[in-house]
Amino acid sequence: MFIMRNIVIISWLWIGFNFYSFSQVNVSFDSDCMKYNSAIISKAMIETFGEDSIKKLLDNNIQIVFISSVDSLGHILDIIKINSRQKLENNFVNMIENYLVINEVRFFICYQQDASDINKCKVIDYERKQFKKSHSRLIGSIAFPGELMNLYEYEKEKAKVQNICLSKYDYLLLQMNKYLR
């Protein structure tokens, strides 16, 4: 009797969890959604590869775009493809993918549109239906450093007038802090 009751409770919890996870969809309509994703991946890369490696990437103007499979909550299931002008080390994908999975890092599924163009409720319902069908979704809105560095040259010149040397890495950290508050 005790074992049967526990099995029933566990079954109900499992069903409830599956229903809950598909009812939650990590969709963002914010115009800065891609910047949030860039800040998230930048933080993950700094913690995975260290400050010196990231400084080298920034100094060489390396852009990296990740095409990834995510679940409904935005957790990375796997990295499908990485696009970059520079050849990356063989273990780069494995290291960053492991970090993202182990730390349950969540990204947003970005929808950028005019408020009048798309009904947000319809988009969220659509995403829920998609996740019920396939349990994952491909997103390509994850980029390092992405749009975070767009105003770097302007901000560097502004800082120079005040006798401040603003490095690319320091500016990246400022941008990350802005979006990861």
Biotite code that builds the C-alpha atoms (Angstrom):
import biotite.structure as struc

atoms = struc.array([
    struc.Atom([0.000, 0.000, 0.000], chain_id="A", res_id=1, res_name="MET", atom_name="CA", element="C"),
    struc.Atom([2.818, 2.426, 0.962], chain_id="A", res_id=2, res_name="PHE", atom_name="CA", element="C"),
    struc.Atom([4.797, 1.637, -2.220], chain_id="A", res_id=3, res_name="ILE", atom_name="CA", element="C"),
    struc.Atom([1.720, 2.016, -4.425], chain_id="A", res_id=4, res_name="MET", atom_name="CA", element="C"),
    struc.Atom([0.895, 5.399, -2.871], chain_id="A", res_id=5, res_name="ARG", atom_name="CA", element="C"),
    struc.Atom([4.474, 6.602, -3.487], chain_id="A", res_id=6, res_name="ASN", atom_name="CA", element="C"),
    struc.Atom([4.330, 5.439, -7.108], chain_id="A", res_id=7, res_name="ILE", atom_name="CA", element="C"),
    struc.Atom([1.095, 7.354, -7.625], chain_id="A", res_id=8, res_name="VAL", atom_name="CA", element="C"),
    struc.Atom([2.539, 10.499, -6.009], chain_id="A", res_id=9, res_name="ILE", atom_name="CA", element="C"),
    struc.Atom([5.719, 10.298, -8.108], chain_id="A", res_id=10, res_name="ILE", atom_name="CA", element="C"),
    struc.Atom([3.648, 9.765, -11.265], chain_id="A", res_id=11, res_name="SER", atom_name="CA", element="C"),
    struc.Atom([1.525, 12.840, -10.538], chain_id="A", res_id=12, res_name="TRP", atom_name="CA", element="C"),
    struc.Atom([4.633, 14.899, -9.814], chain_id="A", res_id=13, res_name="LEU", atom_name="CA", element="C"),
    struc.Atom([6.220, 13.755, -13.090], chain_id="A", res_id=14, res_name="TRP", atom_name="CA", element="C"),
    struc.Atom([3.080, 14.632, -15.077], chain_id="A", res_id=15, res_name="ILE", atom_name="CA", element="C"),
    struc.Atom([2.834, 17.978, -13.282], chain_id="A", res_id=16, res_name="GLY", atom_name="CA", element="C"),
    struc.Atom([6.479, 18.785, -13.964], chain_id="A", res_id=17, res_name="PHE", atom_name="CA", element="C"),
    struc.Atom([6.152, 17.972, -17.668], chain_id="A", res_id=18, res_name="ASN", atom_name="CA", element="C"),
    struc.Atom([3.004, 20.072, -17.950], chain_id="A", res_id=19, res_name="PHE", atom_name="CA", element="C"),
    struc.Atom([4.633, 22.949, -16.062], chain_id="A", res_id=20, res_name="TYR", atom_name="CA", element="C"),
    struc.Atom([7.799, 22.923, -18.158], chain_id="A", res_id=21, res_name="SER", atom_name="CA", element="C"),
    struc.Atom([5.800, 23.189, -21.389], chain_id="A", res_id=22, res_name="PHE", atom_name="CA", element="C"),
    struc.Atom([3.517, 25.851, -19.980], chain_id="A", res_id=23, res_name="SER", atom_name="CA", element="C"),
    struc.Atom([6.613, 27.976, -19.297], chain_id="A", res_id=24, res_name="GLN", atom_name="CA", element="C"),
    struc.Atom([8.264, 29.410, -22.377], chain_id="A", res_id=25, res_name="VAL", atom_name="CA", element="C"),
    struc.Atom([11.277, 31.724, -22.134], chain_id="A", res_id=26, res_name="ASN", atom_name="CA", element="C"),
    struc.Atom([10.230, 34.151, -24.887], chain_id="A", res_id=27, res_name="VAL", atom_name="CA", element="C"),
    struc.Atom([11.236, 37.805, -24.913], chain_id="A", res_id=28, res_name="SER", atom_name="CA", element="C"),
    struc.Atom([9.760, 40.641, -26.950], chain_id="A", res_id=29, res_name="PHE", atom_name="CA", element="C"),
    struc.Atom([12.298, 43.134, -25.622], chain_id="A", res_id=30, res_name="ASP", atom_name="CA", element="C"),
    struc.Atom([14.222, 45.039, -28.289], chain_id="A", res_id=31, res_name="SER", atom_name="CA", element="C"),
    struc.Atom([17.404, 44.268, -26.310], chain_id="A", res_id=32, res_name="ASP", atom_name="CA", element="C"),
    struc.Atom([16.768, 40.513, -26.183], chain_id="A", res_id=33, res_name="CYS", atom_name="CA", element="C"),
    struc.Atom([19.781, 39.662, -28.326], chain_id="A", res_id=34, res_name="MET", atom_name="CA", element="C"),
    struc.Atom([21.953, 41.871, -26.100], chain_id="A", res_id=35, res_name="LYS", atom_name="CA", element="C"),
    struc.Atom([20.746, 39.939, -23.052], chain_id="A", res_id=36, res_name="TYR", atom_name="CA", element="C"),
    struc.Atom([21.701, 36.675, -24.769], chain_id="A", res_id=37, res_name="ASN", atom_name="CA", element="C"),
    struc.Atom([25.095, 38.150, -25.716], chain_id="A", res_id=38, res_name="SER", atom_name="CA", element="C"),
    struc.Atom([25.690, 39.212, -22.112], chain_id="A", res_id=39, res_name="ALA", atom_name="CA", element="C"),
    struc.Atom([24.769, 35.722, -20.903], chain_id="A", res_id=40, res_name="ILE", atom_name="CA", element="C"),
    struc.Atom([27.093, 33.929, -23.352], chain_id="A", res_id=41, res_name="ILE", atom_name="CA", element="C"),
    struc.Atom([29.888, 36.462, -22.681], chain_id="A", res_id=42, res_name="SER", atom_name="CA", element="C"),
    struc.Atom([29.679, 35.762, -18.949], chain_id="A", res_id=43, res_name="LYS", atom_name="CA", element="C"),
    struc.Atom([29.731, 32.022, -19.617], chain_id="A", res_id=44, res_name="ALA", atom_name="CA", element="C"),
    struc.Atom([32.748, 32.363, -21.900], chain_id="A", res_id=45, res_name="MET", atom_name="CA", element="C"),
    struc.Atom([34.681, 34.449, -19.367], chain_id="A", res_id=46, res_name="ILE", atom_name="CA", element="C"),
    struc.Atom([33.982, 31.867, -16.661], chain_id="A", res_id=47, res_name="GLU", atom_name="CA", element="C"),
    struc.Atom([34.869, 28.983, -19.004], chain_id="A", res_id=48, res_name="THR", atom_name="CA", element="C"),
    struc.Atom([37.942, 30.308, -20.824], chain_id="A", res_id=49, res_name="PHE", atom_name="CA", element="C"),
    struc.Atom([39.207, 33.096, -18.589], chain_id="A", res_id=50, res_name="GLY", atom_name="CA", element="C"),
    struc.Atom([39.849, 36.795, -18.959], chain_id="A", res_id=51, res_name="GLU", atom_name="CA", element="C"),
    struc.Atom([42.976, 36.500, -21.146], chain_id="A", res_id=52, res_name="ASP", atom_name="CA", element="C"),
    struc.Atom([41.270, 34.357, -23.793], chain_id="A", res_id=53, res_name="SER", atom_name="CA", element="C"),
    struc.Atom([38.319, 36.731, -24.003], chain_id="A", res_id=54, res_name="ILE", atom_name="CA", element="C"),
    struc.Atom([40.639, 39.745, -24.269], chain_id="A", res_id=55, res_name="LYS", atom_name="CA", element="C"),
    struc.Atom([42.369, 38.060, -27.244], chain_id="A", res_id=56, res_name="LYS", atom_name="CA", element="C"),
    struc.Atom([39.038, 37.406, -28.941], chain_id="A", res_id=57, res_name="LEU", atom_name="CA", element="C"),
    struc.Atom([37.972, 41.027, -28.438], chain_id="A", res_id=58, res_name="LEU", atom_name="CA", element="C"),
    struc.Atom([41.330, 42.459, -29.545], chain_id="A", res_id=59, res_name="ASP", atom_name="CA", element="C"),
    struc.Atom([41.121, 40.381, -32.736], chain_id="A", res_id=60, res_name="ASN", atom_name="CA", element="C"),
    struc.Atom([37.509, 41.483, -33.343], chain_id="A", res_id=61, res_name="ASN", atom_name="CA", element="C"),
    struc.Atom([36.285, 37.888, -33.287], chain_id="A", res_id=62, res_name="ILE", atom_name="CA", element="C"),
    struc.Atom([32.533, 37.462, -33.522], chain_id="A", res_id=63, res_name="GLN", atom_name="CA", element="C"),
    struc.Atom([31.012, 34.080, -32.661], chain_id="A", res_id=64, res_name="ILE", atom_name="CA", element="C"),
    struc.Atom([27.416, 33.116, -33.430], chain_id="A", res_id=65, res_name="VAL", atom_name="CA", element="C"),
    struc.Atom([25.939, 30.052, -31.743], chain_id="A", res_id=66, res_name="PHE", atom_name="CA", element="C"),
    struc.Atom([23.079, 28.089, -33.267], chain_id="A", res_id=67, res_name="ILE", atom_name="CA", element="C"),
    struc.Atom([21.719, 26.041, -30.415], chain_id="A", res_id=68, res_name="SER", atom_name="CA", element="C"),
    struc.Atom([18.927, 23.747, -29.458], chain_id="A", res_id=69, res_name="SER", atom_name="CA", element="C"),
    struc.Atom([17.066, 24.918, -26.338], chain_id="A", res_id=70, res_name="VAL", atom_name="CA", element="C"),
    struc.Atom([14.208, 23.607, -24.242], chain_id="A", res_id=71, res_name="ASP", atom_name="CA", element="C"),
    struc.Atom([11.125, 25.666, -23.417], chain_id="A", res_id=72, res_name="SER", atom_name="CA", element="C"),
    struc.Atom([12.869, 27.328, -20.477], chain_id="A", res_id=73, res_name="LEU", atom_name="CA", element="C"),
    struc.Atom([15.810, 28.400, -22.660], chain_id="A", res_id=74, res_name="GLY", atom_name="CA", element="C"),
    struc.Atom([18.308, 25.825, -21.348], chain_id="A", res_id=75, res_name="HIS", atom_name="CA", element="C"),
    struc.Atom([20.881, 24.758, -23.913], chain_id="A", res_id=76, res_name="ILE", atom_name="CA", element="C"),
    struc.Atom([20.417, 21.149, -24.976], chain_id="A", res_id=77, res_name="LEU", atom_name="CA", element="C"),
    struc.Atom([23.269, 21.242, -27.448], chain_id="A", res_id=78, res_name="ASP", atom_name="CA", element="C"),
    struc.Atom([25.182, 23.577, -29.716], chain_id="A", res_id=79, res_name="ILE", atom_name="CA", element="C"),
    struc.Atom([24.387, 22.694, -33.308], chain_id="A", res_id=80, res_name="ILE", atom_name="CA", element="C"),
    struc.Atom([26.812, 25.029, -35.057], chain_id="A", res_id=81, res_name="LYS", atom_name="CA", element="C"),
    struc.Atom([29.241, 27.843, -34.332], chain_id="A", res_id=82, res_name="ILE", atom_name="CA", element="C"),
    struc.Atom([30.048, 30.474, -36.933], chain_id="A", res_id=83, res_name="ASN", atom_name="CA", element="C"),
    struc.Atom([33.234, 32.498, -36.592], chain_id="A", res_id=84, res_name="SER", atom_name="CA", element="C"),
    struc.Atom([35.836, 34.062, -38.872], chain_id="A", res_id=85, res_name="ARG", atom_name="CA", element="C"),
    struc.Atom([38.586, 32.525, -36.757], chain_id="A", res_id=86, res_name="GLN", atom_name="CA", element="C"),
    struc.Atom([39.122, 28.821, -36.409], chain_id="A", res_id=87, res_name="LYS", atom_name="CA", element="C"),
    struc.Atom([38.308, 27.881, -32.832], chain_id="A", res_id=88, res_name="LEU", atom_name="CA", element="C"),
    struc.Atom([40.030, 25.173, -30.805], chain_id="A", res_id=89, res_name="GLU", atom_name="CA", element="C"),
    struc.Atom([38.583, 21.668, -31.146], chain_id="A", res_id=90, res_name="ASN", atom_name="CA", element="C"),
    struc.Atom([37.413, 21.489, -27.553], chain_id="A", res_id=91, res_name="ASN", atom_name="CA", element="C"),
    struc.Atom([35.857, 24.985, -27.586], chain_id="A", res_id=92, res_name="PHE", atom_name="CA", element="C"),
    struc.Atom([32.367, 23.690, -28.405], chain_id="A", res_id=93, res_name="VAL", atom_name="CA", element="C"),
    struc.Atom([32.542, 20.914, -25.815], chain_id="A", res_id=94, res_name="ASN", atom_name="CA", element="C"),
    struc.Atom([33.818, 23.206, -23.069], chain_id="A", res_id=95, res_name="MET", atom_name="CA", element="C"),
    struc.Atom([31.223, 25.953, -23.547], chain_id="A", res_id=96, res_name="ILE", atom_name="CA", element="C"),
    struc.Atom([28.408, 23.446, -24.116], chain_id="A", res_id=97, res_name="GLU", atom_name="CA", element="C"),
    struc.Atom([29.321, 21.579, -20.912], chain_id="A", res_id=98, res_name="ASN", atom_name="CA", element="C"),
    struc.Atom([29.428, 24.848, -18.963], chain_id="A", res_id=99, res_name="TYR", atom_name="CA", element="C"),
    struc.Atom([26.019, 25.932, -20.263], chain_id="A", res_id=100, res_name="LEU", atom_name="CA", element="C"),
    struc.Atom([24.386, 22.559, -19.576], chain_id="A", res_id=101, res_name="VAL", atom_name="CA", element="C"),
    struc.Atom([25.932, 21.946, -16.143], chain_id="A", res_id=102, res_name="ILE", atom_name="CA", element="C"),
    struc.Atom([25.127, 25.481, -14.954], chain_id="A", res_id=103, res_name="ASN", atom_name="CA", element="C"),
    struc.Atom([21.620, 25.368, -16.465], chain_id="A", res_id=104, res_name="GLU", atom_name="CA", element="C"),
    struc.Atom([22.171, 28.676, -18.231], chain_id="A", res_id=105, res_name="VAL", atom_name="CA", element="C"),
    struc.Atom([18.959, 30.052, -19.751], chain_id="A", res_id=106, res_name="ARG", atom_name="CA", element="C"),
    struc.Atom([18.681, 32.052, -22.949], chain_id="A", res_id=107, res_name="PHE", atom_name="CA", element="C"),
    struc.Atom([15.717, 33.857, -24.458], chain_id="A", res_id=108, res_name="PHE", atom_name="CA", element="C"),
    struc.Atom([13.848, 33.010, -27.620], chain_id="A", res_id=109, res_name="ILE", atom_name="CA", element="C"),
    struc.Atom([13.853, 36.487, -29.120], chain_id="A", res_id=110, res_name="CYS", atom_name="CA", element="C"),
    struc.Atom([10.959, 38.057, -30.951], chain_id="A", res_id=111, res_name="TYR", atom_name="CA", element="C"),
    struc.Atom([11.632, 41.596, -32.028], chain_id="A", res_id=112, res_name="GLN", atom_name="CA", element="C"),
    struc.Atom([8.641, 43.306, -33.536], chain_id="A", res_id=113, res_name="GLN", atom_name="CA", element="C"),
    struc.Atom([6.350, 46.300, -33.438], chain_id="A", res_id=114, res_name="ASP", atom_name="CA", element="C"),
    struc.Atom([3.809, 45.975, -30.662], chain_id="A", res_id=115, res_name="ALA", atom_name="CA", element="C"),
    struc.Atom([1.051, 46.186, -33.277], chain_id="A", res_id=116, res_name="SER", atom_name="CA", element="C"),
    struc.Atom([2.500, 43.509, -35.577], chain_id="A", res_id=117, res_name="ASP", atom_name="CA", element="C"),
    struc.Atom([2.220, 40.387, -33.469], chain_id="A", res_id=118, res_name="ILE", atom_name="CA", element="C"),
    struc.Atom([-0.079, 39.388, -30.662], chain_id="A", res_id=119, res_name="ASN", atom_name="CA", element="C"),
    struc.Atom([2.253, 38.276, -27.849], chain_id="A", res_id=120, res_name="LYS", atom_name="CA", element="C"),
    struc.Atom([-0.229, 35.724, -26.505], chain_id="A", res_id=121, res_name="CYS", atom_name="CA", element="C"),
    struc.Atom([-0.443, 34.085, -29.937], chain_id="A", res_id=122, res_name="LYS", atom_name="CA", element="C"),
    struc.Atom([3.344, 33.882, -30.165], chain_id="A", res_id=123, res_name="VAL", atom_name="CA", element="C"),
    struc.Atom([3.612, 32.285, -26.716], chain_id="A", res_id=124, res_name="ILE", atom_name="CA", element="C"),
    struc.Atom([0.817, 29.815, -27.579], chain_id="A", res_id=125, res_name="ASP", atom_name="CA", element="C"),
    struc.Atom([2.619, 29.001, -30.835], chain_id="A", res_id=126, res_name="TYR", atom_name="CA", element="C"),
    struc.Atom([5.882, 28.389, -28.972], chain_id="A", res_id=127, res_name="GLU", atom_name="CA", element="C"),
    struc.Atom([4.119, 26.136, -26.445], chain_id="A", res_id=128, res_name="ARG", atom_name="CA", element="C"),
    struc.Atom([2.673, 24.064, -29.296], chain_id="A", res_id=129, res_name="LYS", atom_name="CA", element="C"),
    struc.Atom([6.096, 23.820, -30.926], chain_id="A", res_id=130, res_name="GLN", atom_name="CA", element="C"),
    struc.Atom([7.681, 22.595, -27.693], chain_id="A", res_id=131, res_name="PHE", atom_name="CA", element="C"),
    struc.Atom([4.934, 20.025, -27.168], chain_id="A", res_id=132, res_name="LYS", atom_name="CA", element="C"),
    struc.Atom([5.712, 18.656, -30.648], chain_id="A", res_id=133, res_name="LYS", atom_name="CA", element="C"),
    struc.Atom([9.498, 18.540, -30.490], chain_id="A", res_id=134, res_name="SER", atom_name="CA", element="C"),
    struc.Atom([10.626, 19.445, -26.908], chain_id="A", res_id=135, res_name="HIS", atom_name="CA", element="C"),
    struc.Atom([13.343, 21.715, -28.349], chain_id="A", res_id=136, res_name="SER", atom_name="CA", element="C"),
    struc.Atom([13.771, 24.747, -30.559], chain_id="A", res_id=137, res_name="ARG", atom_name="CA", element="C"),
    struc.Atom([16.688, 26.055, -32.597], chain_id="A", res_id=138, res_name="LEU", atom_name="CA", element="C"),
    struc.Atom([17.767, 29.600, -31.834], chain_id="A", res_id=139, res_name="ILE", atom_name="CA", element="C"),
    struc.Atom([20.477, 31.695, -33.422], chain_id="A", res_id=140, res_name="GLY", atom_name="CA", element="C"),
    struc.Atom([20.136, 34.780, -31.246], chain_id="A", res_id=141, res_name="SER", atom_name="CA", element="C"),
    struc.Atom([23.226, 33.976, -29.188], chain_id="A", res_id=142, res_name="ILE", atom_name="CA", element="C"),
    struc.Atom([26.349, 35.857, -30.252], chain_id="A", res_id=143, res_name="ALA", atom_name="CA", element="C"),
    struc.Atom([29.650, 36.852, -28.683], chain_id="A", res_id=144, res_name="PHE", atom_name="CA", element="C"),
    struc.Atom([30.154, 39.760, -28.199], chain_id="A", res_id=145, res_name="PRO", atom_name="CA", element="C"),
    struc.Atom([27.184, 40.420, -30.429], chain_id="A", res_id=146, res_name="GLY", atom_name="CA", element="C"),
    struc.Atom([25.746, 43.916, -30.278], chain_id="A", res_id=147, res_name="GLU", atom_name="CA", element="C"),
    struc.Atom([27.374, 44.614, -26.913], chain_id="A", res_id=148, res_name="LEU", atom_name="CA", element="C"),
    struc.Atom([30.376, 46.264, -28.568], chain_id="A", res_id=149, res_name="MET", atom_name="CA", element="C"),
    struc.Atom([28.475, 48.447, -31.080], chain_id="A", res_id=150, res_name="ASN", atom_name="CA", element="C"),
    struc.Atom([29.248, 51.737, -29.320], chain_id="A", res_id=151, res_name="LEU", atom_name="CA", element="C"),
    struc.Atom([32.726, 50.856, -28.095], chain_id="A", res_id=152, res_name="TYR", atom_name="CA", element="C"),
    struc.Atom([34.648, 53.271, -30.365], chain_id="A", res_id=153, res_name="GLU", atom_name="CA", element="C"),
    struc.Atom([32.350, 56.147, -29.417], chain_id="A", res_id=154, res_name="TYR", atom_name="CA", element="C"),
    struc.Atom([32.615, 55.393, -25.684], chain_id="A", res_id=155, res_name="GLU", atom_name="CA", element="C"),
    struc.Atom([36.402, 54.927, -25.938], chain_id="A", res_id=156, res_name="LYS", atom_name="CA", element="C"),
    struc.Atom([36.802, 58.400, -27.497], chain_id="A", res_id=157, res_name="GLU", atom_name="CA", element="C"),
    struc.Atom([34.477, 59.919, -24.905], chain_id="A", res_id=158, res_name="LYS", atom_name="CA", element="C"),
    struc.Atom([36.552, 58.337, -22.121], chain_id="A", res_id=159, res_name="ALA", atom_name="CA", element="C"),
    struc.Atom([39.809, 59.475, -23.751], chain_id="A", res_id=160, res_name="LYS", atom_name="CA", element="C"),
    struc.Atom([38.673, 63.126, -23.423], chain_id="A", res_id=161, res_name="VAL", atom_name="CA", element="C"),
    struc.Atom([38.469, 62.484, -19.665], chain_id="A", res_id=162, res_name="GLN", atom_name="CA", element="C"),
    struc.Atom([41.953, 60.859, -19.683], chain_id="A", res_id=163, res_name="ASN", atom_name="CA", element="C"),
    struc.Atom([40.471, 57.401, -19.162], chain_id="A", res_id=164, res_name="ILE", atom_name="CA", element="C"),
    struc.Atom([41.676, 54.414, -21.131], chain_id="A", res_id=165, res_name="CYS", atom_name="CA", element="C"),
    struc.Atom([38.690, 52.170, -21.857], chain_id="A", res_id=166, res_name="LEU", atom_name="CA", element="C"),
    struc.Atom([39.721, 48.718, -23.041], chain_id="A", res_id=167, res_name="SER", atom_name="CA", element="C"),
    struc.Atom([37.437, 46.478, -25.059], chain_id="A", res_id=168, res_name="LYS", atom_name="CA", element="C"),
    struc.Atom([37.311, 44.016, -22.187], chain_id="A", res_id=169, res_name="TYR", atom_name="CA", element="C"),
    struc.Atom([36.352, 46.702, -19.654], chain_id="A", res_id=170, res_name="ASP", atom_name="CA", element="C"),
    struc.Atom([33.652, 47.975, -21.991], chain_id="A", res_id=171, res_name="TYR", atom_name="CA", element="C"),
    struc.Atom([32.330, 44.424, -22.453], chain_id="A", res_id=172, res_name="LEU", atom_name="CA", element="C"),
    struc.Atom([32.111, 44.056, -18.659], chain_id="A", res_id=173, res_name="LEU", atom_name="CA", element="C"),
    struc.Atom([30.213, 47.355, -18.396], chain_id="A", res_id=174, res_name="LEU", atom_name="CA", element="C"),
    struc.Atom([27.766, 46.201, -21.064], chain_id="A", res_id=175, res_name="GLN", atom_name="CA", element="C"),
    struc.Atom([27.330, 42.800, -19.431], chain_id="A", res_id=176, res_name="MET", atom_name="CA", element="C"),
    struc.Atom([26.581, 44.432, -16.075], chain_id="A", res_id=177, res_name="ASN", atom_name="CA", element="C"),
    struc.Atom([24.027, 46.651, -17.763], chain_id="A", res_id=178, res_name="LYS", atom_name="CA", element="C"),
    struc.Atom([22.057, 43.666, -19.104], chain_id="A", res_id=179, res_name="TYR", atom_name="CA", element="C"),
    struc.Atom([22.636, 41.118, -16.340], chain_id="A", res_id=180, res_name="LEU", atom_name="CA", element="C"),
    struc.Atom([21.508, 43.228, -13.384], chain_id="A", res_id=181, res_name="ARG", atom_name="CA", element="C"),
])
